[in-house]
Each structure stands twice: as C-alpha cells, then as structure tokens.
Amino acid sequence: MRYRFYTAAVFTDRIFGGNPLAVFPEAHGLRVPQMRDAARELNLSETVFVFPAELPRHTRRLRIFTPSAELPFAGHPTIGTAHVLASIGEIPLERDVTNIVFEEGVGPVPVTIRAQDGRPVFAQLAAARLPEFGPPPPPPETIATTRAPAATLAFPARRAAVAAAPAPST
C-alpha cells in the first residue's frame, strides 16, 4: 500500500529553515514496525502519523516517532501537523481562528490555528500535561545551607510559522 507524506519546517517563514518533520496525513493501516521503519528511513527529528480520532469530539489521533523511539508528545510536530492538515484541507478553516484537539500519548492536546484568506498562518498548542523533570525541589532552607546555585527554567513564547511542501509519494 502507498502512503502520501509531507515535509514541513516549523518555527520559520521559509522552506528548509526551522525544525523539520514529516507528516503522514492518512496513516490508517500502518502498524508500529512500519511507522518505526518509515521514521528511521526519513531520519528527521520527528515523523508524525495521523489516524482518525478515537473520540468524536477530537480532531485526529497523532503518533509521533523519532528515528529511534515513539514519543507520547512533542511540540513542534503537533504544531506542524496542525498546519499541514489545515493546508491540505484535512482540517477545514472556516474562520480566522479554528480550535482543534489532537489525541496524543499524553492525552488531549488543544491547538489553535489562525488563518488569513483561508490559509493557516499560525498554530499554537496548550500542553496536555506539564513536563516532569524529576523529584520536586528541596525546601528553600536546604538550598540555603548547601549553597547550591539556583536554577530557572524559562519557556519564552514563540510564534510558530510553518513552511510545508509535499514530498513524493512512497
């Protein structure tokens, strides 16, 4: 069976800039070993396989693979997939703002797509679950007595732009 896929560059306004990924918009029938093989063959940071949603209130179900493993969630593939699906008409853009929900390994992921003249120009997601980096930090009095340097994690807001080009069918 043949499957169509698209390549896209996320967080950029030009092709071959930003973070690359591949999107298989209709992956129905593919099994995990085939998805792993395709992701390994394409050798991009992530390859997304799109399936029908399991719940009717959701838009699609995504499975995200790196060349070596499946991920329960990844930001740029989620945003890029929303843009690709909207660009090819799989997600109708009837207004300037379209809200969708993807099913991913971490649960439902809300995504907002903004459009101009019926074309997607921006996508933004809300994290389904906050990232987990390990045990909770020690109490402040412990930090003060050990003189450990304070660390801060900051996630600046980023505009997401995607340049998408269809890839040859495989």
OpenMM code with the backbone's topology and positions (N, CA, C; nanometers):
from openmm import Vec3, app, unit

residues = "MET ARG TYR ARG PHE TYR THR ALA ALA VAL PHE THR ASP ARG ILE PHE GLY GLY ASN PRO LEU ALA VAL PHE PRO GLU ALA HIS GLY LEU ARG VAL PRO GLN MET ARG ASP ALA ALA ARG GLU LEU ASN LEU SER GLU THR VAL PHE VAL PHE PRO ALA GLU LEU PRO ARG HIS THR ARG ARG LEU ARG ILE PHE THR PRO SER ALA GLU LEU PRO PHE ALA GLY HIS PRO THR ILE GLY THR ALA HIS VAL LEU ALA SER ILE GLY GLU ILE PRO LEU GLU ARG ASP VAL THR ASN ILE VAL PHE GLU GLU GLY VAL GLY PRO VAL PRO VAL THR ILE ARG ALA GLN ASP GLY ARG PRO VAL PHE ALA GLN LEU ALA ALA ALA ARG LEU PRO GLU PHE GLY PRO PRO PRO PRO PRO PRO GLU THR ILE ALA THR THR ARG ALA PRO ALA ALA THR LEU ALA PHE PRO ALA ARG ARG ALA ALA VAL ALA ALA ALA PRO ALA PRO SER THR".split()
positions = [
    Vec3(0.0844, -0.1177, 0.0000),
    Vec3(0.0000, 0.0000, 0.0000),
    Vec3(0.0896, 0.1249, 0.0000),
    Vec3(0.0472, 0.2283, -0.0675),
    Vec3(0.1235, 0.3528, -0.0770),
    Vec3(0.0672, 0.4565, 0.0199),
    Vec3(0.1577, 0.5332, 0.0808),
    Vec3(0.1183, 0.6375, 0.1749),
    Vec3(0.1810, 0.7702, 0.1330),
    Vec3(0.0993, 0.8731, 0.1317),
    Vec3(0.1439, 1.0082, 0.0985),
    Vec3(0.1975, 1.0727, 0.2260),
    Vec3(0.3049, 1.1511, 0.2130),
    Vec3(0.3536, 1.2265, 0.3271),
    Vec3(0.4018, 1.3635, 0.2826),
    Vec3(0.4082, 1.4551, 0.3782),
    Vec3(0.4539, 1.5919, 0.3542),
    Vec3(0.5712, 1.6204, 0.4466),
    Vec3(0.6621, 1.7023, 0.3997),
    Vec3(0.7662, 1.7531, 0.4883),
    Vec3(0.7326, 1.8976, 0.5200),
    Vec3(0.7668, 1.9403, 0.6400),
    Vec3(0.7377, 2.0765, 0.6834),
    Vec3(0.8531, 2.1264, 0.7700),
    Vec3(0.8678, 2.2568, 0.7743),
    Vec3(0.9659, 2.3211, 0.8617),
    Vec3(0.8885, 2.4112, 0.9575),
    Vec3(0.9022, 2.3870, 1.0874),
    Vec3(0.8263, 2.4579, 1.1898),
    Vec3(0.9143, 2.5652, 1.2532),
    Vec3(0.8517, 2.6729, 1.3001),
    Vec3(0.9194, 2.7881, 1.3610),
    Vec3(1.0052, 2.8628, 1.2598),
    Vec3(0.9522, 2.8811, 1.1397),
    Vec3(1.0229, 2.9543, 1.0357),
    Vec3(0.9221, 3.0121, 0.9389),
    Vec3(0.9684, 3.0999, 0.8527),
    Vec3(0.8824, 3.1516, 0.7470),
    Vec3(0.9365, 3.1143, 0.6100),
    Vec3(1.0304, 3.0201, 0.6057),
    Vec3(1.0869, 2.9772, 0.4775),
    Vec3(1.1126, 2.8264, 0.4782),
    Vec3(1.1052, 2.7676, 0.3613),
    Vec3(1.1325, 2.6252, 0.3464),
    Vec3(1.2787, 2.5990, 0.3786),
    Vec3(1.3064, 2.4889, 0.4435),
    Vec3(1.4396, 2.4432, 0.4849),
    Vec3(1.4981, 2.5261, 0.5986),
    Vec3(1.4161, 2.6041, 0.6666),
    Vec3(1.4563, 2.6708, 0.7900),
    Vec3(1.3806, 2.6038, 0.9032),
    Vec3(1.4083, 2.6383, 1.0243),
    Vec3(1.3301, 2.5873, 1.1372),
    Vec3(1.3514, 2.4409, 1.1666),
    Vec3(1.2542, 2.3811, 1.2359),
    Vec3(1.2609, 2.2406, 1.2779),
    Vec3(1.1856, 2.1537, 1.1773),
    Vec3(1.2539, 2.0585, 1.1138),
    Vec3(1.1881, 1.9759, 1.0125),
    Vec3(1.1081, 1.8602, 1.0719),
    Vec3(1.0081, 1.8173, 0.9974),
    Vec3(0.9340, 1.6969, 1.0318),
    Vec3(0.8638, 1.6447, 0.9078),
    Vec3(0.8180, 1.5217, 0.9156),
    Vec3(0.7367, 1.4617, 0.8102),
    Vec3(0.6002, 1.4297, 0.8699),
    Vec3(0.4958, 1.4421, 0.7869),
    Vec3(0.3592, 1.4148, 0.8317),
    Vec3(0.2935, 1.3205, 0.7311),
    Vec3(0.2452, 1.2078, 0.7802),
    Vec3(0.1652, 1.1142, 0.7018),
    Vec3(0.0192, 1.1426, 0.7387),
    Vec3(-0.0551, 1.2174, 0.6557),
    Vec3(-0.1894, 1.2606, 0.6959),
    Vec3(-0.2934, 1.1491, 0.7029),
    Vec3(-0.2685, 1.0379, 0.6375),
    Vec3(-0.3622, 0.9249, 0.6396),
    Vec3(-0.2827, 0.7978, 0.6634),
    Vec3(-0.2578, 0.7659, 0.7911),
    Vec3(-0.1715, 0.6525, 0.8256),
    Vec3(-0.2505, 0.5266, 0.8593),
    Vec3(-0.3827, 0.5311, 0.8389),
    Vec3(-0.4661, 0.4145, 0.8707),
    Vec3(-0.4082, 0.2898, 0.8034),
    Vec3(-0.3919, 0.1837, 0.8796),
    Vec3(-0.3391, 0.0584, 0.8257),
    Vec3(-0.1920, 0.0364, 0.8578),
    Vec3(-0.1206, 0.1410, 0.8933),
    Vec3(0.0203, 0.1236, 0.9297),
    Vec3(0.0304, 0.0657, 1.0703),
    Vec3(0.1224, -0.0258, 1.0877),
    Vec3(0.1485, -0.0836, 1.2190),
    Vec3(0.2760, -0.0222, 1.2754),
    Vec3(0.2997, -0.0398, 1.4043),
    Vec3(0.4146, 0.0208, 1.4724),
    Vec3(0.5469, -0.0115, 1.4030),
    Vec3(0.5750, -0.1357, 1.3658),
    Vec3(0.7042, -0.1604, 1.2993),
    Vec3(0.7197, -0.0809, 1.1690),
    Vec3(0.6111, -0.0644, 1.0951),
    Vec3(0.6177, 0.0138, 0.9716),
    Vec3(0.6405, 0.1619, 1.0006),
    Vec3(0.5757, 0.2140, 1.1059),
    Vec3(0.5962, 0.3542, 1.1424),
    Vec3(0.7405, 0.3761, 1.1880),
    Vec3(0.7935, 0.2828, 1.2659),
    Vec3(0.9344, 0.2926, 1.3089),
    Vec3(1.0270, 0.2915, 1.1879),
    Vec3(1.0022, 0.2012, 1.0941),
    Vec3(1.0869, 0.1920, 0.9745),
    Vec3(1.0807, 0.3206, 0.8920),
    Vec3(0.9618, 0.3757, 0.8754),
    Vec3(0.9475, 0.4992, 0.7975),
    Vec3(1.0203, 0.6144, 0.8659),
    Vec3(1.0046, 0.6274, 0.9972),
    Vec3(1.0722, 0.7350, 1.0710),
    Vec3(1.2239, 0.7194, 1.0621),
    Vec3(1.2704, 0.5962, 1.0716),
    Vec3(1.4152, 0.5707, 1.0610),
    Vec3(1.4646, 0.6028, 0.9206),
    Vec3(1.3889, 0.5673, 0.8199),
    Vec3(1.4272, 0.5932, 0.6807),
    Vec3(1.4305, 0.7431, 0.6501),
    Vec3(1.3306, 0.8159, 0.6969),
    Vec3(1.3262, 0.9604, 0.6720),
    Vec3(1.4328, 1.0349, 0.7520),
    Vec3(1.4658, 0.9836, 0.8708),
    Vec3(1.5751, 1.0352, 0.9539),
    Vec3(1.5589, 1.1835, 0.9886),
    Vec3(1.4358, 1.2270, 1.0102),
    Vec3(1.4102, 1.3624, 1.0590),
    Vec3(1.3940, 1.3553, 1.2109),
    Vec3(1.3966, 1.4694, 1.2776),
    Vec3(1.3843, 1.4655, 1.4235),
    Vec3(1.2540, 1.3968, 1.4659),
    Vec3(1.1436, 1.4221, 1.3936),
    Vec3(1.0174, 1.3534, 1.4195),
    Vec3(0.9414, 1.3292, 1.2898),
    Vec3(0.8659, 1.2206, 1.2918),
    Vec3(0.7727, 1.1872, 1.1849),
    Vec3(0.6383, 1.1600, 1.2518),
    Vec3(0.5327, 1.2234, 1.1992),
    Vec3(0.4001, 1.2130, 1.2607),
    Vec3(0.3085, 1.1300, 1.1706),
    Vec3(0.2377, 1.0370, 1.2329),
    Vec3(0.1413, 0.9527, 1.1636),
    Vec3(0.0029, 0.9898, 1.2168),
    Vec3(-0.0868, 1.0260, 1.1265),
    Vec3(-0.2178, 1.0784, 1.1639),
    Vec3(-0.3236, 0.9709, 1.1414),
    Vec3(-0.4044, 0.9483, 1.2446),
    Vec3(-0.5111, 0.8492, 1.2422),
    Vec3(-0.6434, 0.9179, 1.2770),
    Vec3(-0.7557, 0.8529, 1.2469),
    Vec3(-0.8841, 0.9080, 1.2918),
    Vec3(-0.8850, 0.9157, 1.4449),
    Vec3(-0.9542, 1.0129, 1.4980),
    Vec3(-0.9662, 1.0272, 1.6436),
    Vec3(-1.0475, 0.9122, 1.7000),
    Vec3(-1.0162, 0.8732, 1.8223),
    Vec3(-1.0943, 0.7691, 1.8889),
    Vec3(-1.2228, 0.8262, 1.9487),
    Vec3(-1.2187, 0.9546, 1.9891),
    Vec3(-1.3379, 1.0205, 2.0429),
    Vec3(-1.3912, 1.1198, 1.9408),
    Vec3(-1.5221, 1.1232, 1.9195),
    Vec3(-1.5784, 1.2094, 1.8152),
    Vec3(-1.5553, 1.3587, 1.8369),
    Vec3(-1.5335, 1.4035, 1.9600),
    Vec3(-1.5124, 1.5466, 1.9847),
    Vec3(-1.3688, 1.5905, 1.9542),
    Vec3(-1.2815, 1.4951, 1.9244),
    Vec3(-1.1433, 1.5280, 1.8905),
    Vec3(-1.1238, 1.5275, 1.7387),
    Vec3(-1.0159, 1.5902, 1.6944),
    Vec3(-0.9933, 1.6081, 1.5506),
    Vec3(-0.9220, 1.4891, 1.4875),
    Vec3(-0.8094, 1.4502, 1.5415),
    Vec3(-0.7304, 1.3373, 1.4908),
    Vec3(-0.6477, 1.2799, 1.6061),
    Vec3(-0.5945, 1.1606, 1.5837),
    Vec3(-0.5018, 1.0975, 1.6775),
    Vec3(-0.3636, 1.0988, 1.6128),
    Vec3(-0.2630, 1.1452, 1.6875),
    Vec3(-0.1271, 1.1531, 1.6355),
    Vec3(-0.0366, 1.0525, 1.7053),
    Vec3(0.0503, 0.9910, 1.6256),
    Vec3(0.1584, 0.9090, 1.6795),
    Vec3(0.2874, 0.9697, 1.6265),
    Vec3(0.3777, 1.0016, 1.7172),
    Vec3(0.4995, 1.0749, 1.6838),
    Vec3(0.6196, 0.9841, 1.7073),
    Vec3(0.7016, 0.9704, 1.6033),
    Vec3(0.8203, 0.8852, 1.6105),
    Vec3(0.9458, 0.9644, 1.5777),
    Vec3(1.0522, 0.9379, 1.6518),
    Vec3(1.1866, 0.9820, 1.6142),
    Vec3(1.2468, 0.8649, 1.5369),
    Vec3(1.3674, 0.8778, 1.4849),
    Vec3(1.4281, 0.7616, 1.4191),
    Vec3(1.4502, 0.6422, 1.5128),
    Vec3(1.4445, 0.6657, 1.6449),
    Vec3(1.4725, 0.5552, 1.7368),
    Vec3(1.3602, 0.5198, 1.8345),
    Vec3(1.2572, 0.6031, 1.8493),
    Vec3(1.1540, 0.5752, 1.9502),
    Vec3(1.0250, 0.6496, 1.9199),
    Vec3(0.9165, 0.6025, 1.9832),
    Vec3(0.7901, 0.6757, 1.9782),
    Vec3(0.7840, 0.7706, 2.0967),
    Vec3(0.7314, 0.8916, 2.0732),
    Vec3(0.7162, 0.9923, 2.1788),
    Vec3(0.5685, 1.0092, 2.2130),
    Vec3(0.5355, 1.0264, 2.3410),
    Vec3(0.3950, 1.0498, 2.3757),
    Vec3(0.3478, 1.1900, 2.3384),
    Vec3(0.4413, 1.2836, 2.3211),
    Vec3(0.4079, 1.4214, 2.2887),
    Vec3(0.5347, 1.4918, 2.2421),
    Vec3(0.5189, 1.5839, 2.1483),
    Vec3(0.6276, 1.6736, 2.1084),
    Vec3(0.5627, 1.7983, 2.0489),
    Vec3(0.6135, 1.9136, 2.0857),
    Vec3(0.5513, 2.0398, 2.0484),
    Vec3(0.5573, 2.0727, 1.9016),
    Vec3(0.6775, 2.0768, 1.8427),
    Vec3(0.6842, 2.1217, 1.7028),
    Vec3(0.6156, 2.0239, 1.6080),
    Vec3(0.6168, 1.8924, 1.6330),
    Vec3(0.5387, 1.8042, 1.5454),
    Vec3(0.3880, 1.8266, 1.5572),
    Vec3(0.3408, 1.8594, 1.6762),
    Vec3(0.1978, 1.8862, 1.6942),
    Vec3(0.1573, 2.0109, 1.6168),
    Vec3(0.2333, 2.1174, 1.6325),
    Vec3(0.2038, 2.2426, 1.5623),
    Vec3(0.2176, 2.2235, 1.4111),
    Vec3(0.3254, 2.1587, 1.3684),
    Vec3(0.3477, 2.1362, 1.2256),
    Vec3(0.2393, 2.0514, 1.1628),
    Vec3(0.1931, 1.9497, 1.2346),
    Vec3(0.0871, 1.8635, 1.1819),
    Vec3(-0.0430, 1.9416, 1.1670),
    Vec3(-0.0747, 2.0267, 1.2634),
    Vec3(-0.1954, 2.1099, 1.2517),
    Vec3(-0.1867, 2.1963, 1.1265),
    Vec3(-0.0715, 2.2556, 1.1045),
    Vec3(-0.0537, 2.3425, 0.9873),
    Vec3(-0.0649, 2.2628, 0.8574),
    Vec3(0.0008, 2.1476, 0.8512),
    Vec3(-0.0046, 2.0656, 0.7297),
    Vec3(-0.1474, 2.0214, 0.7010),
    Vec3(-0.2170, 1.9696, 0.8035),
    Vec3(-0.3539, 1.9216, 0.7814),
    Vec3(-0.4469, 2.0347, 0.7383),
    Vec3(-0.4282, 2.1542, 0.7945),
    Vec3(-0.5093, 2.2689, 0.7524),
    Vec3(-0.4734, 2.3109, 0.6100),
    Vec3(-0.3458, 2.3052, 0.5751),
    Vec3(-0.3003, 2.3449, 0.4407),
    Vec3(-0.3555, 2.2549, 0.3308),
    Vec3(-0.3711, 2.1263, 0.3620),
    Vec3(-0.4176, 2.0328, 0.2586),
    Vec3(-0.5686, 2.0088, 0.2652),
    Vec3(-0.6384, 2.0830, 0.3528),
    Vec3(-0.7839, 2.0736, 0.3595),
    Vec3(-0.8374, 1.9639, 0.4484),
    Vec3(-0.7523, 1.8944, 0.5213),
    Vec3(-0.7980, 1.7894, 0.6133),
    Vec3(-0.8618, 1.8490, 0.7387),
    Vec3(-0.8252, 1.9708, 0.7721),
    Vec3(-0.8889, 2.0454, 0.8806),
    Vec3(-0.9474, 2.1701, 0.8156),
    Vec3(-1.0798, 2.1804, 0.8083),
    Vec3(-1.1412, 2.2978, 0.7453),
    Vec3(-1.1166, 2.4238, 0.8280),
    Vec3(-1.0798, 2.5308, 0.7603),
    Vec3(-1.0608, 2.6613, 0.8239),
    Vec3(-1.1758, 2.7503, 0.7804),
    Vec3(-1.2803, 2.7553, 0.8627),
    Vec3(-1.3995, 2.8303, 0.8272),
    Vec3(-1.3984, 2.9717, 0.8832),
    Vec3(-1.3083, 2.9981, 0.9772),
    Vec3(-1.2992, 3.1295, 1.0408),
    Vec3(-1.1517, 3.1688, 1.0484),
    Vec3(-1.1267, 3.2868, 1.1059),
    Vec3(-0.9885, 3.3304, 1.1259),
    Vec3(-0.9190, 3.2494, 1.2349),
    Vec3(-0.9971, 3.1919, 1.3267),
    Vec3(-0.9421, 3.1095, 1.4338),
    Vec3(-1.0188, 2.9773, 1.4376),
    Vec3(-0.9462, 2.8679, 1.4319),
    Vec3(-1.0053, 2.7347, 1.4392),
    Vec3(-0.9408, 2.6612, 1.5557),
    Vec3(-1.0226, 2.6077, 1.6455),
    Vec3(-0.9719, 2.5313, 1.7592),
    Vec3(-0.9955, 2.3829, 1.7350),
    Vec3(-0.8917, 2.3044, 1.7555),
    Vec3(-0.8994, 2.1598, 1.7366),
    Vec3(-0.8395, 2.0917, 1.8584),
    Vec3(-0.8557, 1.9604, 1.8660),
    Vec3(-0.7933, 1.8815, 1.9727),
    Vec3(-0.7356, 1.7553, 1.9107),
    Vec3(-0.6057, 1.7351, 1.9324),
    Vec3(-0.5389, 1.6132, 1.8888),
    Vec3(-0.5317, 1.5161, 2.0067),
    Vec3(-0.5490, 1.3884, 1.9780),
    Vec3(-0.5252, 1.2841, 2.0776),
    Vec3(-0.3794, 1.2419, 2.0635),
    Vec3(-0.3052, 1.2477, 2.1743),
    Vec3(-0.1653, 1.2064, 2.1748),
    Vec3(-0.1411, 1.1174, 2.2957),
    Vec3(-0.0224, 1.0637, 2.3079),
    Vec3(0.0089, 0.9728, 2.4180),
    Vec3(-0.0076, 1.0339, 2.5553),
    Vec3(-0.0008, 1.1677, 2.5670),
    Vec3(-0.0191, 1.2356, 2.6955),
    Vec3(-0.1640, 1.2740, 2.7203),
    Vec3(-0.2503, 1.2483, 2.6239),
    Vec3(-0.3907, 1.2860, 2.6370),
    Vec3(-0.4294, 1.3871, 2.5318),
    Vec3(-0.5443, 1.4534, 2.5485),
    Vec3(-0.5897, 1.5524, 2.4511),
    Vec3(-0.4991, 1.6759, 2.4517),
    Vec3(-0.4646, 1.7247, 2.3315),
    Vec3(-0.3808, 1.8436, 2.3173),
    Vec3(-0.4582, 1.9475, 2.2354),
    Vec3(-0.5039, 2.0549, 2.3009),
    Vec3(-0.5745, 2.1610, 2.2278),
    Vec3(-0.4773, 2.2416, 2.1410),
    Vec3(-0.5195, 2.2717, 2.0191),
    Vec3(-0.4388, 2.3502, 1.9256),
    Vec3(-0.5285, 2.4579, 1.8651),
    Vec3(-0.4753, 2.5781, 1.8561),
    Vec3(-0.5444, 2.6890, 1.7910),
    Vec3(-0.4729, 2.7176, 1.6598),
    Vec3(-0.5491, 2.7242, 1.5502),
    Vec3(-0.4929, 2.7572, 1.4191),
    Vec3(-0.5513, 2.8918, 1.3772),
    Vec3(-0.4647, 2.9839, 1.3426),
    Vec3(-0.5095, 3.1134, 1.2903),
    Vec3(-0.4899, 3.1130, 1.1398),
    Vec3(-0.5864, 3.1747, 1.0700),
    Vec3(-0.5821, 3.1759, 0.9232),
    Vec3(-0.6000, 3.3177, 0.8710),
    Vec3(-0.5450, 3.3397, 0.7527),
    Vec3(-0.5688, 3.4628, 0.6767),
    Vec3(-0.6031, 3.4195, 0.5349),
    Vec3(-0.7103, 3.4733, 0.4830),
    Vec3(-0.7549, 3.4391, 0.3479),
    Vec3(-0.7699, 3.2881, 0.3293),
    Vec3(-0.8185, 3.2187, 0.4335),
    Vec3(-0.8441, 3.0753, 0.4243),
    Vec3(-0.7211, 2.9870, 0.4308),
    Vec3(-0.6042, 3.0434, 0.4617),
    Vec3(-0.4799, 2.9657, 0.4706),
    Vec3(-0.4226, 2.9757, 0.6114),
    Vec3(-0.3690, 2.8668, 0.6663),
    Vec3(-0.3117, 2.8732, 0.8010),
    Vec3(-0.1849, 2.9582, 0.8026),
    Vec3(-0.1727, 3.0432, 0.9055),
    Vec3(-0.0537, 3.1275, 0.9186),
    Vec3(0.0117, 3.1134, 1.0561),
    Vec3(-0.0571, 3.0500, 1.1510),
    Vec3(-0.0061, 3.0420, 1.2871),
    Vec3(-0.0749, 2.9263, 1.3573),
    Vec3(-0.0010, 2.8528, 1.4391),
    Vec3(-0.0606, 2.7471, 1.5215),
    Vec3(0.0014, 2.7532, 1.6601),
    Vec3(-0.0804, 2.7270, 1.7597),
    Vec3(-0.0356, 2.7339, 1.8980),
    Vec3(-0.1009, 2.6200, 1.9737),
    Vec3(-0.0275, 2.5574, 2.0647),
    Vec3(-0.0841, 2.4479, 2.1416),
    Vec3(-0.0833, 2.4803, 2.2892),
    Vec3(-0.1643, 2.4068, 2.3626),
    Vec3(-0.1622, 2.4107, 2.5085),
    Vec3(-0.1120, 2.2739, 2.5527),
    Vec3(-0.0100, 2.2720, 2.6374),
    Vec3(0.0471, 2.1446, 2.6816),
    Vec3(-0.0586, 2.0639, 2.7548),
    Vec3(-0.0664, 1.9359, 2.7215),
    Vec3(-0.1644, 1.8480, 2.7842),
    Vec3(-0.1278, 1.8212, 2.9292),
    Vec3(0.0016, 1.8162, 2.9578),
    Vec3(0.0491, 1.7887, 3.0922),
    Vec3(0.1825, 1.8602, 3.1066),
    Vec3(0.2058, 1.9205, 3.2203),
    Vec3(0.3334, 1.9889, 3.2404),
    Vec3(0.4487, 1.8889, 3.2332),
    Vec3(0.5638, 1.9318, 3.1798),
    Vec3(0.6795, 1.8418, 3.1742),
    Vec3(0.7235, 1.8007, 3.3136),
    Vec3(0.7748, 1.6797, 3.3241),
    Vec3(0.8261, 1.6295, 3.4513),
    Vec3(0.9762, 1.6113, 3.4362),
    Vec3(1.0520, 1.6727, 3.5268),
    Vec3(1.1970, 1.6681, 3.5178),
    Vec3(1.2611, 1.5921, 3.6324),
    Vec3(1.1864, 1.5374, 3.7229),
    Vec3(1.2435, 1.4660, 3.8357),
    Vec3(1.1692, 1.4982, 3.9631),
    Vec3(1.2330, 1.4707, 4.0769),
    Vec3(1.1655, 1.4940, 4.2048),
    Vec3(1.1458, 1.6430, 4.2290),
    Vec3(1.0550, 1.6778, 4.3197),
    Vec3(1.0337, 1.8196, 4.3493),
    Vec3(1.1610, 1.8802, 4.4089),
    Vec3(1.1753, 2.0113, 4.3968),
    Vec3(1.2955, 2.0745, 4.4514),
    Vec3(1.2983, 2.0627, 4.6030),
    Vec3(1.4176, 2.0663, 4.6613),
    Vec3(1.4264, 2.0596, 4.8077),
    Vec3(1.3717, 2.1878, 4.8688),
    Vec3(1.3389, 2.1838, 4.9981),
    Vec3(1.2878, 2.3047, 5.0633),
    Vec3(1.3931, 2.4162, 5.0598),
    Vec3(1.3478, 2.5422, 5.0580),
    Vec3(1.4423, 2.6544, 5.0484),
    Vec3(1.5508, 2.6529, 5.1546),
    Vec3(1.5179, 2.6109, 5.2772),
    Vec3(1.6202, 2.6108, 5.3819),
    Vec3(1.7327, 2.5121, 5.3522),
    Vec3(1.7032, 2.4039, 5.2823),
    Vec3(1.8066, 2.3079, 5.2431),
    Vec3(1.8979, 2.3679, 5.1376),
    Vec3(1.8402, 2.4385, 5.0450),
    Vec3(1.9211, 2.5022, 4.9409),
    Vec3(2.0147, 2.6048, 5.0025),
    Vec3(1.9645, 2.6822, 5.0969),
    Vec3(2.0466, 2.7860, 5.1588),
    Vec3(2.1640, 2.7262, 5.2354),
    Vec3(2.1442, 2.6124, 5.3018),
    Vec3(2.2538, 2.5553, 5.3801),
    Vec3(2.3554, 2.4845, 5.2928),
    Vec3(2.3143, 2.4326, 5.1777),
    Vec3(2.4100, 2.3652, 5.0895),
    Vec3(2.4733, 2.4608, 4.9895),
    Vec3(2.4214, 2.5827, 4.9810),
    Vec3(2.4704, 2.6855, 4.8902),
    Vec3(2.4677, 2.6405, 4.7440),
    Vec3(2.3691, 2.5607, 4.7109),
    Vec3(2.3533, 2.5189, 4.5712),
    Vec3(2.3037, 2.6367, 4.4899),
    Vec3(2.3565, 2.6556, 4.3690),
    Vec3(2.3091, 2.7669, 4.2875),
    Vec3(2.1640, 2.7455, 4.2464),
    Vec3(2.0902, 2.8535, 4.2400),
    Vec3(1.9507, 2.8464, 4.1976),
    Vec3(1.9464, 2.8288, 4.0464),
    Vec3(1.8493, 2.7547, 3.9986),
    Vec3(1.8321, 2.7334, 3.8543),
    Vec3(1.6914, 2.7742, 3.8157),
    Vec3(1.6783, 2.8241, 3.6965),
    Vec3(1.5482, 2.8659, 3.6471),
    Vec3(1.5275, 2.8090, 3.5082),
    Vec3(1.4082, 2.7572, 3.4854),
    Vec3(1.3708, 2.7131, 3.3514),
    Vec3(1.2708, 2.8134, 3.2984),
    Vec3(1.2967, 2.8658, 3.1821),
    Vec3(1.2042, 2.9604, 3.1210),
    Vec3(1.1699, 2.9123, 2.9817),
    Vec3(1.0449, 2.9204, 2.9472),
    Vec3(0.9983, 2.8817, 2.8151),
    Vec3(0.9364, 3.0046, 2.7507),
    Vec3(1.0138, 3.0814, 2.6743),
    Vec3(0.9578, 3.2019, 2.6129),
    Vec3(0.8516, 3.1669, 2.5097),
    Vec3(0.7564, 3.2550, 2.4970),
    Vec3(0.6529, 3.2372, 2.3951),
    Vec3(0.7186, 3.2490, 2.2582),
    Vec3(0.6824, 3.1618, 2.1674),
    Vec3(0.7391, 3.1640, 2.0329),
    Vec3(0.6266, 3.1621, 1.9321),
    Vec3(0.6415, 3.2418, 1.8290),
    Vec3(0.5461, 3.2367, 1.7176),
    Vec3(0.5795, 3.1143, 1.6358),
    Vec3(0.4808, 3.0462, 1.5924),
    Vec3(0.5021, 2.9280, 1.5102),
    Vec3(0.4626, 2.9575, 1.3677),
    Vec3(0.5548, 2.9417, 1.2802),
    Vec3(0.5252, 2.9538, 1.1376),
    Vec3(0.5745, 2.8265, 1.0721),
    Vec3(0.5064, 2.7814, 0.9727),
    Vec3(0.5415, 2.6560, 0.9086),
    Vec3(0.5455, 2.6744, 0.7593),
    Vec3(0.6495, 2.6241, 0.6979),
    Vec3(0.6563, 2.6185, 0.5527),
    Vec3(0.6422, 2.4722, 0.5150),
    Vec3(0.5454, 2.4362, 0.4345),
    Vec3(0.5214, 2.2967, 0.4022),
    Vec3(0.5309, 2.2758, 0.2519),
    Vec3(0.5898, 2.1627, 0.2167),
    Vec3(0.5985, 2.1241, 0.0763),
    Vec3(0.5672, 1.9765, 0.0669),
    Vec3(0.4862, 1.9343, -0.0306),
    Vec3(0.4564, 1.7913, -0.0420),
    Vec3(0.5817, 1.7153, -0.0827),
    Vec3(0.5948, 1.5975, -0.0254),
    Vec3(0.7048, 1.5090, -0.0611),
    Vec3(0.6528, 1.4079, -0.1619),
    Vec3(0.7418, 1.3427, -0.2338),
    Vec3(0.6965, 1.2394, -0.3278),
    Vec3(0.6259, 1.1278, -0.2542),
    Vec3(0.5283, 1.0663, -0.3151),
    Vec3(0.4570, 0.9538, -0.2547),
    Vec3(0.5506, 0.8360, -0.2420),
    Vec3(0.5316, 0.7629, -0.1316),
    Vec3(0.6084, 0.6397, -0.1105),
    Vec3(0.5159, 0.5241, -0.0931),
] * unit.nanometer
topology = app.Topology()
chain = topology.addChain("A")
for resn in residues:
    res = topology.addResidue(resn, chain)
    for name in ("N", "CA", "C"):
        topology.addAtom(name, app.Element.getBySymbol(name[0]), res)
